[in-house]
Amino acid sequence: MTTSPSTVSTIGEAMVVLLPENQLPVAEAREYRTGVGGAEFNVASSLARLGIPTHWISRLGDDGFGDYILETARHDGVLTDAVERDDHRPTGLYVKETVVSGDGDRRPRMHYYRSESAASQLGADTLRHEATRAAITASAIVHTSGITPALSDSTALLVGELGDALPRDTVLSVDLNFRPRLWERRSTAPLHRLLDQASVLFLGVDEAELFFGHTDAARLFAELPTLQRIVLKDEENAATTLHRDSEAGIEVRSLSVDVVETVGAGDAFAAGYLAGLASGRSDTACTRLGHAVAASTLICHGDRPELVPDAQGVDTIVEASDEEWASWRITADHPLPWTTVGAHGMIDA
């Protein structure tokens, strides 16, 4: 049984995404499609479309790209009162091209243009702005990722004060999102400070090994004093929820997916999981929702899913038997098993 969903806030950047038409290399492309990406924006967008009241706290340039991102956010139902505009710094962007490796595999390559962007100037002062305080005070969960403190010295200061800015019972959710290139020639101390304040931590097995050197939940709980819940993702295999002072975790197998592209799937998983958490659902239900929203992202080229489950679809996902869950195969060419809308009836993200 669920309750009325709690409000969530996410804190972090958004960028305009440029995608070469026909998936051509950048050197050959002459036309581009546009989209919106950015870890915390992706989470906010999917949460709002899942029916969770969601604030997004950020900064955008006072430019056309910023207008486009705001329009997209509002179209998705995201609350944007805490988004500042900056008339001195631009909105960030990145170009996503598809490259073919020597063995014929196609994978995305990103080219980022975010240095000195408006979002890079999010800082400790942001937490004291009236609209930010109002959003945080209204939220039972505040979510950010390890990308945010990596953007600049200013954003590092923001996450250093984030825990103290939250009301006593607010859950601080962090997706590790460890990107080594963002930390080149920089100390990871700001990321450690963020993790020292987290209540919920999302992380993949590979990045846990890379950042912590292990995936031992007991050690992570011992190292991170405020942490209450770990969601450990083993990519296409399973995700496991572990709680402090609990010996056994709850593991839910991943769905079988014909993957088109992986960008944004981790953000989608976090959104689905947090939607369940904000609605008071069980660990199993939260994890299934995470897998389902991630699968919806894996079958498209955008950074966010083209279709998220409606209320009936959510019920289908959480109430499916283990046998039904295991039988579902997610592809771009067929209707998703939890929706009555066909592949050609997907809503535009």
C-alpha contacts under 8 A as a table, 3 or more apart, distances in Angstrom:
res1	aa1	res2	aa2	distance
1	M	280	G	7.88
1	M	281	R	7.22
2	T	279	S	5.59
2	T	280	G	5.40
2	T	281	R	6.00
3	T	279	S	5.68
3	T	280	G	6.20
4	S	279	S	6.25
5	P	52	I	6.03
5	P	53	P	7.50
5	P	275	A	7.87
5	P	278	A	5.24
5	P	279	S	4.34
5	P	280	G	7.48
6	S	52	I	7.08
6	S	53	P	7.09
6	S	139	S	6.91
6	S	140	A	5.95
6	S	141	I	7.80
6	S	278	A	4.96
6	S	279	S	6.45
7	T	52	I	6.46
7	T	53	P	4.86
7	T	54	T	5.80
7	T	55	H	7.84
7	T	138	A	6.51
7	T	139	S	4.61
7	T	140	A	5.80
7	T	141	I	6.88
7	T	278	A	7.13
8	V	52	I	7.28
8	V	53	P	6.35
8	V	54	T	4.83
8	V	55	H	6.33
8	V	139	S	4.92
8	V	140	A	6.10
8	V	141	I	4.85
8	V	142	V	5.74
8	V	143	H	7.50
8	V	278	A	7.52
9	S	44	A	7.48
9	S	54	T	5.48
9	S	55	H	4.50
9	S	56	W	5.68
9	S	57	I	7.10
9	S	135	A	6.65
9	S	136	I	6.44
9	S	139	S	6.07
9	S	141	I	6.44
9	S	142	V	4.74
9	S	143	H	6.18
10	T	40	E	5.71
10	T	41	F	7.38
10	T	43	V	7.42
10	T	44	A	6.17
10	T	54	T	7.59
10	T	55	H	6.38
10	T	56	W	5.01
10	T	57	I	6.08
10	T	142	V	5.66
10	T	143	H	4.59
10	T	144	T	5.69
11	I	40	E	6.12
11	I	56	W	6.07
11	I	57	I	4.74
11	I	58	S	6.10
11	I	142	V	7.60
11	I	143	H	6.40
11	I	144	T	5.27
11	I	148	T	7.98
12	G	38	G	7.68
12	G	39	A	7.30
12	G	40	E	5.16
12	G	41	F	6.89
12	G	56	W	7.81
12	G	57	I	6.57
12	G	58	S	5.57
12	G	119	A	7.28
12	G	144	T	6.40
12	G	145	S	7.72
12	G	148	T	5.77
13	E	38	G	5.74
13	E	39	A	7.29
13	E	40	E	6.53
13	E	41	F	6.62
13	E	58	S	5.92
13	E	59	R	7.11
13	E	119	A	5.30
13	E	120	S	7.66
13	E	148	T	7.34
14	A	36	V	6.84
14	A	37	G	5.63
14	A	38	G	4.42
14	A	39	A	7.45
14	A	40	E	7.39
14	A	41	F	5.59
14	A	58	S	7.81
14	A	60	L	7.88
14	A	69	I	7.43
14	A	92	G	7.24
14	A	119	A	7.54
15	M	36	V	5.78
15	M	37	G	5.33
15	M	38	G	5.82
15	M	69	I	7.60
15	M	91	T	6.59
15	M	92	G	4.85
15	M	93	L	4.55
15	M	94	Y	6.75
15	M	114	R	7.90
16	V	34	T	6.79
16	V	35	G	5.82
16	V	36	V	4.64
16	V	37	G	6.27
16	V	65	F	6.49
16	V	69	I	7.02
16	V	91	T	7.72
16	V	92	G	6.61
16	V	93	L	4.53
16	V	94	Y	6.44
17	V	34	T	5.53
17	V	35	G	4.80
17	V	36	V	5.26
17	V	37	G	6.14
17	V	93	L	5.77
17	V	94	Y	5.13
17	V	95	V	5.72
17	V	96	K	6.91
18	L	32	Y	5.91
18	L	33	R	5.80
18	L	34	T	4.83
18	L	35	G	6.52
18	L	93	L	7.56
18	L	94	Y	6.28
18	L	95	V	4.68
18	L	96	K	6.26
19	L	23	Q	7.30
19	L	32	Y	5.22
19	L	33	R	5.09
19	L	34	T	6.19
19	L	35	G	7.70
19	L	95	V	6.10
19	L	96	K	5.40
19	L	97	E	6.40
20	P	23	Q	5.36
20	P	24	L	5.74
20	P	25	P	7.19
20	P	26	V	6.64
20	P	29	A	5.65
20	P	30	R	7.50
20	P	31	E	6.06
20	P	32	Y	4.38
20	P	33	R	6.38
20	P	96	K	7.44
20	P	97	E	6.44
21	E	24	L	6.33
21	E	29	A	6.83
21	E	30	R	7.86
21	E	31	E	5.66
21	E	32	Y	5.17
21	E	33	R	6.38
23	Q	97	E	6.42
23	Q	98	T	5.81
24	L	28	E	6.17
24	L	29	A	5.51
24	L	97	E	7.02
24	L	98	T	7.02
25	P	28	E	5.39
25	P	29	A	6.06
25	P	97	E	5.94
25	P	98	T	6.63
25	P	99	V	6.99
26	V	29	A	5.08
26	V	97	E	6.43
29	A	32	Y	7.36
35	G	302	G	7.13
35	G	303	D	7.95
36	V	69	I	6.45
36	V	72	T	7.70
36	V	303	D	7.31
37	G	41	F	6.62
37	G	42	N	6.16
37	G	303	D	5.77
37	G	304	R	7.61
38	G	41	F	5.30
38	G	42	N	5.92
39	A	42	N	5.21
39	A	43	V	6.41
39	A	145	S	7.30
39	A	147	I	7.79
39	A	264	G	7.33
39	A	267	D	5.88
40	E	43	V	5.06
40	E	44	A	6.14
40	E	56	W	7.81
40	E	143	H	7.49
40	E	144	T	6.08
40	E	145	S	7.10
40	E	267	D	7.47
41	F	44	A	5.05
41	F	45	S	6.04
41	F	56	W	6.94
42	N	45	S	5.20
42	N	46	S	6.31
42	N	264	G	7.27
42	N	267	D	6.09
42	N	268	A	7.00
42	N	303	D	7.16
42	N	304	R	6.08
43	V	46	S	5.41
43	V	47	L	6.04
43	V	267	D	5.43
43	V	268	A	6.17
43	V	270	A	6.73
43	V	271	A	4.90
44	A	47	L	5.13
44	A	48	A	6.10
44	A	54	T	6.13
44	A	55	H	7.12
44	A	56	W	6.25
44	A	78	V	6.55
44	A	271	A	7.25
45	S	48	A	5.33
45	S	49	R	6.25
45	S	73	A	6.51
45	S	76	D	5.84
45	S	77	G	7.36
45	S	78	V	6.16
45	S	304	R	7.94
46	S	49	R	5.05
46	S	50	L	6.10
46	S	76	D	7.87
46	S	268	A	6.76
46	S	271	A	5.95
46	S	272	G	7.54
46	S	304	R	7.29
46	S	305	P	7.61
46	S	308	V	7.33
47	L	50	L	5.03
47	L	51	G	6.60
47	L	52	I	5.41
47	L	53	P	7.61
47	L	54	T	6.64
47	L	271	A	5.38
47	L	272	G	6.99
47	L	274	L	7.70
47	L	275	A	6.08
48	A	51	G	5.18
48	A	52	I	4.98
48	A	53	P	5.91
48	A	54	T	5.59
48	A	76	D	6.39
48	A	77	G	5.40
48	A	78	V	5.54
49	R	52	I	7.26
49	R	76	D	5.86
49	R	77	G	6.50
49	R	308	V	6.93
50	L	272	G	7.93
50	L	275	A	7.04
50	L	308	V	6.62
50	L	309	P	6.80
50	L	310	D	6.58
50	L	311	A	7.81
52	I	275	A	6.41
52	I	278	A	7.52
53	P	78	V	7.49
53	P	79	L	7.65
54	T	77	G	7.95
54	T	78	V	5.60
54	T	79	L	5.90
55	H	78	V	6.00
55	H	79	L	4.54
55	H	80	T	6.12
55	H	81	D	7.68
55	H	82	A	7.36
55	H	135	A	6.24
56	W	78	V	6.72
56	W	79	L	6.25
56	W	80	T	5.75
56	W	82	A	6.63
56	W	83	V	6.91
57	I	80	T	7.16
57	I	82	A	4.97
57	I	83	V	5.31
57	I	132	T	6.64
58	S	82	A	6.76
58	S	83	V	4.77
58	S	84	E	6.37
58	S	119	A	6.25
58	S	122	L	6.87
59	R	83	V	5.36
59	R	84	E	4.61
59	R	85	R	5.69
59	R	86	D	6.93
59	R	118	A	5.50
59	R	119	A	4.67
59	R	121	Q	7.61
59	R	122	L	6.59
60	L	66	G	5.28
60	L	83	V	7.17
60	L	84	E	6.27
60	L	85	R	4.95
60	L	86	D	6.05
60	L	90	P	7.06
60	L	91	T	5.18
60	L	117	S	7.92
60	L	118	A	5.22
60	L	119	A	6.02
61	G	65	F	7.55
61	G	66	G	5.47
61	G	85	R	5.42
61	G	86	D	4.68
61	G	87	D	5.94
61	G	88	H	7.35
61	G	89	R	5.60
61	G	90	P	4.35
61	G	91	T	4.40
61	G	117	S	7.45
61	G	118	A	5.41
62	D	66	G	6.14
62	D	67	D	7.52
62	D	85	R	5.28
62	D	86	D	5.29
62	D	87	D	4.86
62	D	88	H	7.89
62	D	89	R	7.87
62	D	90	P	7.12
62	D	91	T	7.68
63	D	66	G	5.29
63	D	67	D	6.37
63	D	87	D	7.71
63	D	90	P	6.95
63	D	91	T	7.13
64	G	67	D	4.93
64	G	68	Y	6.17
65	F	68	Y	5.05
65	F	69	I	6.31
65	F	91	T	6.17
66	G	69	I	5.14
66	G	70	L	6.20
66	G	85	R	7.95
66	G	91	T	5.75
67	D	70	L	5.19
67	D	71	E	6.13
68	Y	71	E	5.12
68	Y	72	T	6.20
69	I	72	T	5.05
69	I	73	A	6.13
70	L	73	A	5.04
70	L	74	R	6.17
70	L	80	T	7.48
71	E	74	R	5.27
71	E	75	H	6.05
72	T	75	H	5.04
72	T	76	D	6.29
73	A	76	D	5.20
73	A	77	G	6.42
73	A	78	V	5.22
73	A	79	L	7.66
73	A	80	T	7.41
74	R	77	G	4.93
74	R	78	V	5.28
74	R	79	L	6.82
74	R	80	T	7.22
75	H	78	V	7.53
76	D	349	A	7.89
79	L	82	A	7.90
80	T	83	V	5.39
81	D	131	A	6.16
82	A	131	A	4.90
82	A	132	T	5.14
82	A	135	A	7.08
85	R	118	A	7.73
86	D	89	R	5.82
86	D	90	P	7.44
86	D	118	A	6.01
87	D	90	P	7.59
88	H	118	A	7.90
89	R	116	E	6.80
89	R	117	S	5.49
89	R	118	A	4.95
90	P	116	E	7.77
90	P	117	S	5.16
90	P	118	A	5.60
91	T	114	R	7.65
91	T	117	S	5.60
91	T	118	A	5.75
91	T	119	A	7.27
92	G	113	Y	5.86
92	G	114	R	4.42
92	G	115	S	7.61
92	G	117	S	5.33
92	G	118	A	7.31
92	G	119	A	7.53
93	L	112	Y	6.38
93	L	113	Y	5.31
93	L	114	R	6.12
94	Y	110	M	6.64
94	Y	111	H	5.40
94	Y	112	Y	4.32
94	Y	113	Y	5.54
94	Y	114	R	7.54
95	V	110	M	5.72
95	V	111	H	5.09
95	V	112	Y	6.59
96	K	108	P	6.36
96	K	109	R	5.69
96	K	110	M	4.60
96	K	111	H	6.46
97	E	108	P	5.62
97	E	109	R	5.36
97	E	110	M	6.53
98	T	106	R	6.31
98	T	107	R	5.51
98	T	108	P	4.50
98	T	109	R	6.09
99	V	106	R	5.60
99	V	107	R	5.54
99	V	108	P	6.12
99	V	109	R	6.62
100	V	103	D	7.92
100	V	104	G	5.64
100	V	105	D	5.53
100	V	106	R	4.51
100	V	107	R	6.51
101	S	104	G	5.25
101	S	105	D	5.33
101	S	106	R	6.43
101	S	107	R	7.71
102	G	105	D	7.41
107	R	261	E	7.07
108	P	261	E	7.26
108	P	263	V	7.63
114	R	117	S	5.22
114	R	120	S	7.66
115	S	120	S	7.23
115	S	151	L	7.85
116	E	120	S	5.91
116	E	121	Q	7.46
117	S	120	S	5.22
117	S	121	Q	7.12
118	A	121	Q	5.55
118	A	122	L	7.48
119	A	122	L	5.53
120	S	151	L	5.51
120	S	152	S	5.73
120	S	154	S	7.05
120	S	155	T	6.43
121	Q	152	S	7.29
121	Q	154	S	5.73
121	Q	155	T	6.52
122	L	125	D	7.86
122	L	126	T	6.16
122	L	154	S	6.23
122	L	155	T	5.35
122	L	158	L	7.00
123	G	126	T	5.33
123	G	127	L	7.42
123	G	154	S	4.78
123	G	155	T	4.95
123	G	156	A	7.49
123	G	157	L	6.01
123	G	158	L	4.50
124	A	127	L	5.58
124	A	128	R	7.34
124	A	154	S	7.30
124	A	155	T	7.51
124	A	157	L	5.69
124	A	158	L	4.15
124	A	159	V	7.69
124	A	161	E	6.62
125	D	128	R	5.27
125	D	129	H	6.77
125	D	158	L	7.69
126	T	129	H	5.38
126	T	132	T	6.80
126	T	158	L	7.55
127	L	132	T	5.89
127	L	133	R	6.37
127	L	158	L	7.40
127	L	162	L	7.53
127	L	165	A	6.85
128	R	132	T	6.87
128	R	133	R	6.29
129	H	132	T	5.31
129	H	133	R	6.15
130	E	133	R	5.17
130	E	134	A	6.15
131	A	134	A	5.09
131	A	135	A	6.22
132	T	135	A	5.15
132	T	136	I	6.15
133	R	136	I	5.19
133	R	137	T	5.92
134	A	137	T	5.16
134	A	138	A	6.19
135	A	138	A	5.24
135	A	139	S	6.37
136	I	139	S	5.14
136	I	142	V	7.01
136	I	166	L	6.69
136	I	167	P	7.89
137	T	166	L	7.25
137	T	167	P	6.51
139	S	142	V	6.59
139	S	170	T	7.05
140	A	169	D	7.40
140	A	170	T	4.93
140	A	171	V	6.17
140	A	278	A	7.62
141	I	170	T	5.63
141	I	171	V	4.64
141	I	172	L	5.97
141	I	173	S	6.83
141	I	278	A	7.46
142	V	170	T	7.15
142	V	171	V	6.21
142	V	172	L	5.04
142	V	173	S	5.97
143	H	172	L	5.95
143	H	173	S	4.53
143	H	174	V	5.75
143	H	175	D	7.88
144	T	148	T	7.05
144	T	173	S	6.48
144	T	174	V	5.19
144	T	175	D	6.57
145	S	148	T	5.86
145	S	174	V	5.02
145	S	175	D	4.52
145	S	176	L	5.70
145	S	177	N	6.04
146	G	149	P	6.09
146	G	150	A	6.86
146	G	174	V	7.19
146	G	175	D	6.38
146	G	176	L	4.90
146	G	177	N	5.11
146	G	178	F	5.92
146	G	191	L	6.03
146	G	194	L	7.84
147	I	150	A	5.22
147	I	151	L	6.65
147	I	176	L	7.92
147	I	177	N	6.17
147	I	178	F	7.00
147	I	179	R	7.25
147	I	182	L	7.77
148	T	151	L	5.64
148	T	155	T	6.19
148	T	156	A	7.36
148	T	159	V	7.81
149	P	152	S	6.61
149	P	153	D	7.55
149	P	155	T	4.96
149	P	156	A	4.14
149	P	157	L	7.66
149	P	158	L	7.57
149	P	159	V	6.32
149	P	190	P	6.07
149	P	191	L	6.18
150	A	153	D	7.87
150	A	155	T	7.27
150	A	156	A	6.73
150	A	182	L	5.98
150	A	183	W	6.37
150	A	190	P	7.80
150	A	191	L	7.58
151	L	155	T	6.26
151	L	156	A	7.59
151	L	182	L	7.47
152	S	155	T	5.34
152	S	156	A	6.28
153	D	156	A	5.01
153	D	157	L	6.39
154	S	157	L	5.24
154	S	158	L	6.51
155	T	158	L	4.86
155	T	159	V	6.49
156	A	159	V	5.49
156	A	160	G	6.29
156	A	190	P	5.43
156	A	191	L	7.77
157	L	160	G	5.01
157	L	161	E	6.62
157	L	190	P	7.66
158	L	161	E	5.54
158	L	162	L	6.12
159	V	162	L	4.82
159	V	163	G	7.64
159	V	190	P	7.28
159	V	193	R	7.45
159	V	194	L	5.65
160	G	163	G	7.47
160	G	190	P	6.66
160	G	193	R	5.89
160	G	194	L	6.13
161	E	164	D	5.60
161	E	165	A	6.43
162	L	165	A	5.15
162	L	166	L	6.68
162	L	194	L	7.81
162	L	197	Q	7.98
163	G	166	L	5.53
163	G	172	L	7.34
163	G	197	Q	5.61
163	G	198	A	7.77
164	D	167	P	7.95
166	L	170	T	6.14
167	P	170	T	5.50
171	V	198	A	7.73
171	V	199	S	5.71
171	V	200	V	7.24
172	L	197	Q	7.29
172	L	198	A	5.13
172	L	199	S	5.13
172	L	200	V	6.34
173	S	198	A	5.97
173	S	199	S	5.96
173	S	200	V	4.58
173	S	201	L	6.03
173	S	202	F	7.84
174	V	195	L	7.27
174	V	198	A	6.24
174	V	199	S	7.89
174	V	200	V	6.14
174	V	201	L	5.02
174	V	202	F	6.25
175	D	201	L	5.79
175	D	202	F	4.53
175	D	203	L	6.11
175	D	270	A	7.54
176	L	201	L	6.91
176	L	202	F	6.08
176	L	203	L	5.38
177	N	203	L	7.07
177	N	207	E	7.77
178	F	207	E	6.39
178	F	211	F	7.20
179	R	182	L	5.61
179	R	183	W	7.05
180	P	183	W	5.23
180	P	184	E	6.43
181	R	184	E	5.25
183	W	186	R	5.08
183	W	187	S	6.88
183	W	188	T	6.61
187	S	190	P	7.49
188	T	191	L	5.39
188	T	192	H	6.48
189	A	192	H	5.00
189	A	193	R	6.19
190	P	193	R	4.99
190	P	194	L	6.30
191	L	194	L	5.05
191	L	195	L	6.25
192	H	195	L	5.05
192	H	196	D	6.11
193	R	196	D	5.07
193	R	197	Q	6.81
194	L	197	Q	5.47
194	L	198	A	6.62
195	L	198	A	5.11
195	L	201	L	7.90
195	L	224	L	6.87
196	D	224	L	5.30
196	D	225	P	6.63
196	D	226	T	6.58
196	D	227	L	7.66
197	Q	224	L	7.83
197	Q	225	P	7.93
197	Q	226	T	5.89
197	Q	227	L	7.41
198	A	201	L	6.65
198	A	224	L	7.90
198	A	226	T	6.04
198	A	227	L	5.48
199	S	226	T	5.72
199	S	227	L	4.30
199	S	228	Q	5.15
199	S	229	R	6.41
200	V	227	L	6.06
200	V	228	Q	6.11
200	V	229	R	4.79
200	V	230	I	5.87
200	V	231	V	7.61
201	L	227	L	7.37
201	L	229	R	6.43
201	L	230	I	4.94
201	L	231	V	6.10
202	F	230	I	6.17
202	F	231	V	4.81
202	F	232	L	6.20
202	F	233	K	7.59
202	F	270	A	7.29
203	L	207	E	6.77
203	L	208	A	6.37
203	L	230	I	7.84
203	L	231	V	6.45
203	L	232	L	5.35
203	L	233	K	6.16
204	G	207	E	5.37
204	G	208	A	6.00
204	G	232	L	5.63
204	G	233	K	4.52
204	G	234	D	5.98
204	G	235	E	6.97
205	V	208	A	5.15
205	V	209	E	6.31
205	V	215	T	6.52
205	V	232	L	6.49
205	V	233	K	6.00
205	V	234	D	5.49
205	V	235	E	7.82
206	D	209	E	5.26
206	D	210	L	6.26
206	D	234	D	7.95
207	E	210	L	4.81
207	E	211	F	5.89
208	A	211	F	5.25
208	A	212	F	5.39
208	A	213	G	6.53
208	A	214	H	6.13
208	A	215	T	5.85
209	E	212	F	5.58
209	E	213	G	4.24
209	E	214	H	4.63
209	E	215	T	6.20
210	L	213	G	5.57
210	L	214	H	7.83
212	F	215	T	7.56
215	T	220	L	7.74
216	D	219	R	5.42
216	D	220	L	6.37
217	A	220	L	4.97
217	A	221	F	6.15
217	A	230	I	7.50
217	A	242	L	7.34
218	A	221	F	5.23
218	A	222	A	6.21
218	A	244	R	7.87
219	R	222	A	4.97
219	R	223	E	6.05
220	L	223	E	5.04
220	L	224	L	5.96
221	F	224	L	5.21
221	F	225	P	6.43
221	F	227	L	6.13
221	F	228	Q	7.55
221	F	244	R	6.43
222	A	225	P	6.28
224	L	227	L	5.62
227	L	230	I	7.63
227	L	244	R	7.43
228	Q	243	H	5.72
228	Q	244	R	5.21
229	R	241	T	6.91
229	R	242	L	5.69
229	R	243	H	4.64
229	R	244	R	6.43
230	I	240	T	7.92
230	I	241	T	5.70
230	I	242	L	5.13
230	I	243	H	6.47
231	V	239	A	6.72
231	V	240	T	5.61
231	V	241	T	4.58
231	V	242	L	6.47
232	L	239	A	5.54
232	L	240	T	5.21
232	L	241	T	6.50
232	L	242	L	7.94
233	K	238	A	6.23
233	K	239	A	4.26
233	K	240	T	6.50
234	D	237	N	5.46
234	D	238	A	5.26
234	D	239	A	5.79
235	E	238	A	6.53
235	E	239	A	7.55
235	E	254	S	7.74
236	E	254	S	5.71
236	E	255	L	7.52
236	E	256	S	7.70
237	N	253	R	5.92
237	N	254	S	5.31
238	A	251	E	6.60
238	A	252	V	5.53
238	A	253	R	4.08
238	A	254	S	4.70
239	A	251	E	5.70
239	A	252	V	5.60
239	A	253	R	6.52
239	A	254	S	7.01
239	A	287	T	6.99
240	T	249	G	6.08
240	T	250	I	5.34
240	T	251	E	4.18
240	T	252	V	6.38
240	T	287	T	7.86
241	T	249	G	5.43
241	T	250	I	5.16
241	T	251	E	6.52
241	T	283	D	6.65
241	T	287	T	7.83
242	L	246	S	7.16
242	L	248	A	7.03
242	L	249	G	4.58
242	L	250	I	6.70
243	H	246	S	5.42
243	H	249	G	7.20
246	S	249	G	7.47
250	I	283	D	6.78
250	I	284	T	6.73
251	E	284	T	7.54
252	V	284	T	6.58
252	V	287	T	6.53
252	V	288	R	6.90
253	R	326	A	7.82
254	S	291	H	6.03
255	L	291	H	6.62
255	L	292	A	7.39
255	L	295	A	7.14
255	L	325	W	7.42
255	L	326	A	6.90
255	L	328	W	6.71
255	L	329	R	6.69
255	L	330	I	7.31
256	S	326	A	7.92
256	S	328	W	6.71
256	S	329	R	4.87
256	S	330	I	6.15
257	V	295	A	6.45
257	V	298	L	7.43
257	V	299	I	7.58
257	V	329	R	5.75
257	V	330	I	4.63
257	V	331	T	6.08
258	D	298	L	7.80
258	D	299	I	6.78
258	D	329	R	7.74
258	D	330	I	6.28
258	D	331	T	5.17
258	D	332	A	7.48
259	V	262	T	7.10
259	V	298	L	5.23
259	V	299	I	5.42
259	V	331	T	7.53
260	V	298	L	5.77
260	V	299	I	4.84
260	V	300	C	5.85
260	V	301	H	6.70
260	V	332	A	7.86
261	E	297	T	7.87
261	E	298	L	5.34
261	E	299	I	6.59
261	E	300	C	6.44
261	E	301	H	5.81
262	T	265	A	5.65
262	T	297	T	7.54
262	T	298	L	5.37
263	V	266	G	7.75
263	V	298	L	7.59
263	V	301	H	7.99
263	V	302	G	7.66
263	V	303	D	5.72
264	G	267	D	5.26
264	G	268	A	6.20
264	G	294	A	7.88
264	G	297	T	6.74
264	G	298	L	7.93
264	G	302	G	7.79
264	G	303	D	4.58
264	G	304	R	6.04
265	A	268	A	4.97
265	A	269	F	6.14
265	A	293	V	7.92
265	A	294	A	4.68
265	A	295	A	7.26
265	A	297	T	5.60
265	A	298	L	6.07
265	A	303	D	7.58
265	A	304	R	7.72
266	G	269	F	5.06
266	G	270	A	6.31
266	G	294	A	6.69
267	D	270	A	5.13
267	D	271	A	6.23
267	D	294	A	7.67
268	A	271	A	5.02
268	A	272	G	6.21
268	A	290	G	6.79
268	A	293	V	5.44
268	A	294	A	4.75
268	A	297	T	6.85
268	A	304	R	6.89
268	A	305	P	7.44
269	F	272	G	5.24
269	F	273	Y	6.09
269	F	289	L	7.50
269	F	290	G	3.93
269	F	291	H	5.76
269	F	292	A	7.62
269	F	293	V	5.90
269	F	294	A	4.77
270	A	273	Y	5.13
270	A	274	L	5.94
270	A	290	G	6.08
271	A	274	L	5.18
271	A	275	A	5.99
271	A	290	G	6.66
271	A	293	V	7.58
272	G	275	A	5.09
272	G	276	G	6.48
272	G	286	C	6.85
272	G	287	T	7.63
272	G	289	L	4.73
272	G	290	G	3.98
272	G	291	H	7.38
272	G	292	A	7.37
272	G	293	V	5.66
272	G	294	A	7.71
273	Y	276	G	5.23
273	Y	277	L	6.30
273	Y	286	C	4.45
273	Y	287	T	5.53
273	Y	288	R	7.60
273	Y	289	L	5.68
273	Y	290	G	4.43
274	L	277	L	4.74
274	L	278	A	5.87
274	L	286	C	7.00
274	L	290	G	7.93
275	A	278	A	5.16
275	A	279	S	6.24
275	A	286	C	7.29
275	A	289	L	7.78
276	G	279	S	5.08
276	G	280	G	6.31
276	G	281	R	5.13
276	G	282	S	7.55
276	G	285	A	6.62
276	G	286	C	4.47
276	G	289	L	6.81
277	L	280	G	5.17
277	L	281	R	5.69
277	L	282	S	7.63
277	L	286	C	6.17
278	A	281	R	7.70
281	R	285	A	5.95
281	R	286	C	6.21
282	S	285	A	5.15
282	S	286	C	6.11
283	D	286	C	5.12
283	D	287	T	6.12
284	T	287	T	5.20
284	T	288	R	6.13
284	T	318	V	7.86
285	A	288	R	5.11
285	A	289	L	6.18
285	A	317	I	7.81
285	A	318	V	5.08
286	C	289	L	5.23
286	C	290	G	6.24
287	T	290	G	4.91
287	T	291	H	6.21
288	R	291	H	5.07
288	R	292	A	6.08
288	R	317	I	6.79
288	R	318	V	6.64
289	L	292	A	5.03
289	L	293	V	6.18
289	L	314	V	7.27
289	L	317	I	6.90
289	L	318	V	7.33
290	G	293	V	5.49
290	G	294	A	6.09
291	H	294	A	5.10
291	H	295	A	6.01
292	A	295	A	5.08
292	A	296	S	6.34
292	A	317	I	7.71
293	V	296	S	5.07
293	V	297	T	6.52
293	V	305	P	6.98
293	V	308	V	6.27
293	V	309	P	7.73
294	A	297	T	5.13
294	A	298	L	6.24
294	A	305	P	7.64
295	A	298	L	4.99
295	A	299	I	6.63
295	A	330	I	6.81
296	S	299	I	5.78
296	S	300	C	7.35
296	S	305	P	5.17
296	S	306	E	6.99
296	S	307	L	6.54
296	S	308	V	7.01
296	S	330	I	7.81
297	T	300	C	5.65
297	T	301	H	7.83
297	T	302	G	7.33
297	T	303	D	6.97
297	T	304	R	5.64
297	T	305	P	4.13
297	T	306	E	7.05
298	L	301	H	7.77
298	L	305	P	7.80
299	I	330	I	7.66
299	I	331	T	6.16
299	I	332	A	5.11
300	C	305	P	6.97
300	C	306	E	7.14
300	C	332	A	7.01
302	G	305	P	7.02
302	G	306	E	7.80
304	R	349	A	6.84
305	P	308	V	6.51
305	P	349	A	6.75
306	E	346	M	6.16
306	E	347	I	5.98
306	E	348	D	5.83
306	E	349	A	5.02
307	L	346	M	5.61
307	L	347	I	5.87
307	L	348	D	7.74
307	L	349	A	7.55
309	P	312	Q	7.45
309	P	313	G	4.74
309	P	314	V	5.69
309	P	338	W	6.74
309	P	339	T	6.56
310	D	313	G	4.98
310	D	314	V	6.13
310	D	339	T	7.63
311	A	314	V	5.12
311	A	315	D	6.43
312	Q	315	D	5.14
312	Q	316	T	6.30
312	Q	338	W	7.93
312	Q	339	T	7.89
313	G	316	T	4.93
313	G	317	I	6.25
313	G	338	W	4.70
313	G	339	T	5.55
314	V	317	I	5.11
314	V	318	V	6.26
314	V	338	W	7.39
315	D	318	V	5.32
315	D	319	E	5.77
316	T	319	E	5.35
316	T	320	A	5.82
316	T	338	W	5.78
317	I	320	A	5.57
317	I	325	W	7.78
317	I	338	W	6.39
320	A	323	E	7.91
320	A	324	E	5.79
320	A	325	W	6.05
321	S	324	E	5.12
321	S	325	W	6.18
322	D	325	W	5.05
322	D	326	A	6.12
323	E	326	A	5.19
323	E	327	S	6.24
324	E	327	S	5.12
324	E	328	W	6.56
325	W	328	W	5.66
328	W	337	P	6.91
330	I	334	H	7.63
330	I	336	L	6.47
330	I	337	P	7.83
331	T	334	H	5.89
331	T	336	L	7.74
332	A	335	P	7.93
332	A	343	A	7.18
333	D	343	A	6.30
334	H	342	G	7.00
334	H	343	A	5.60
335	P	339	T	7.03
335	P	340	T	7.44
335	P	341	V	6.60
335	P	342	G	4.60
335	P	343	A	4.86
336	L	339	T	5.65
336	L	340	T	7.91
336	L	341	V	7.87
336	L	342	G	7.49
336	L	343	A	7.52
337	P	340	T	7.94
339	T	342	G	7.72
341	V	344	H	7.93
341	V	345	G	5.60
341	V	346	M	6.74
342	G	345	G	5.13
342	G	346	M	6.86
343	A	346	M	5.84
